[in-house]
């Protein structure tokens, strides 16, 4: 985000953490503005949240920013990480020819909405078969990132549905 600082406009990172408890209630755990979205700034932010009482983090959903991923691994060792499907969809669709984007987006949404992980795997394979010649880079990305974009299936059904609706 852009922020005015000392009579100049600078690019700043807006760090935010939201939590969903076992009942499916969502709340903002904390936020701050940082000089950058670096591993150091995210780690410091997570450490502050932990010092304020954040405990038992089982699952984290985030974009694929390198510094953020490293900070999650460092601060929440062993946690299940879900790659943000919205950000992933944009990354994937950028690799798809324009004339196929709407169709691929529809199939990707169908994959995300699969009732079970096995169904999502079948839908992934079908997508790769359909588009591997027309969008090879996109289908390679889908295959490589599949476990990250479907980590949500590891959650109990009610909780995963609550997160999806947030």
Secondary structure, DSSP 4 states (H G I P E B T S, - for coil): -EEEETTEEEE-EEEEEEEE-TT--EEEEEEEEES---HHHHHHHHHHHHHTT-----EEEE---HHHHHHHHHHSTT-EEEEPHHHHHHHHHTTS-GGGHHHHHHHHHHHHT-SSHHHHHHHHHHHHHHHTTT-HHHHHHHHHHHHHHTGGGGS-HHHHHHHHT-
